[in-house]
Amino acid sequence: MTLLCVIDTETTGLGKFDRANPGRVDYPISIGAVVADVNVVKKQVRCVDGMYSLIRIPDTSKADDTMLIHGILPEELDSAPAPTQVCLDLKALFAKYEAMPVGAWNYHFDKHFVDVLFRMARMLPPSLVWREMMPERYSRLERYVQNHVTHDGVLRLEAHNAFNDCIRTLAVHAALNGYTFELPGSLGIESPRMPVTI
């Protein structure tokens, strides 16, 4: 079994990646992680585990800046888990599996905001080996999903949901490598905008 974990974050903005305002302070407001078994013999990618959480931030009104993208309301963040709890949940997911690489559609962005999350929690981030999942620089996940993915369940997933985008990234990875993609009926993850069964 070869495992790969894909992580995605939704944020209040681009943070240090905002060329117009590189000093802008932004926060992760949701995080998703999906663990997949990538079987090179069977040429199959199968989702096996995952986690999703909203994240409480110091100023929840900052979510207004990007609410039209991800649909997360500031009020939802008022009662969201504290960063410490989210970090513990993420570390618990990693602890269930031996060392596995971590991928992201734009790993520089998501790695930065995972680091921000752990700083918010005043915890050391786990030592992760990251890999870029975006096949071409600055390419949009949505375009790759539309052009390469045929899995009906994946095509129905709402974009800009951290958990869904992990699944969509894995489905693109499978399609580009000629692998089949298997998504169990439920990974047991609760997300306000994610269908629990697909």
JOCOR-V277419 format. One record per backbone hydrogen bond with DSSP energy under -0.5 kcal/mol. NH is the residue of the N-H (numbers start at 1). CO is the residue of the C=O. Records with the same first field share a line. If there is no record, write none. Layout:
BEGIN
NH = CO / CO
END
This chain:
BEGIN
3 = 1
4 = 36
5 = 101
6 = 4 / 34
7 = 103
8 = 32
10 = 30
12 = 27
17 = 14
18 = 15
19 = 17
21 = 18
24 = 21
26 = 24
29 = 10
30 = 10
31 = 53
32 = 8
33 = 51
34 = 6
35 = 49
36 = 4
37 = 46
38 = 2 / 36
39 = 37 / 44
40 = 38
43 = 39
44 = 39
45 = 180
46 = 37
47 = 182
48 = 35
49 = 35
51 = 33
53 = 31
55 = 29
56 = 81
62 = 59
63 = 60
64 = 61
65 = 62
66 = 63
67 = 63 / 64
69 = 66
70 = 66
71 = 67
73 = 71
76 = 73
77 = 73 / 74
78 = 74
79 = 75
80 = 77
85 = 82
86 = 82
87 = 83
88 = 84
89 = 85
90 = 86
91 = 87
92 = 88
93 = 89
94 = 90
95 = 91
96 = 92 / 93
97 = 94
101 = 3
102 = 129
103 = 5
104 = 131
107 = 104
109 = 106
110 = 106
111 = 107
112 = 108
113 = 109
114 = 110
115 = 111
116 = 112
117 = 113
118 = 114
119 = 115
120 = 116
121 = 117
122 = 119
123 = 118
128 = 126
130 = 128
131 = 102
133 = 104
134 = 104 / 105
135 = 133
139 = 136
144 = 140
145 = 141
146 = 142
147 = 143
148 = 144
149 = 144 / 145
155 = 151
156 = 152
157 = 154
165 = 161
166 = 162
167 = 163
168 = 164
169 = 165
170 = 166
171 = 167
172 = 168
173 = 169
174 = 170
175 = 171
176 = 172
177 = 173
178 = 175
179 = 174
180 = 43
182 = 45
183 = 181
184 = 182
191 = 189 / 194
194 = 191
195 = 193
198 = 185
END
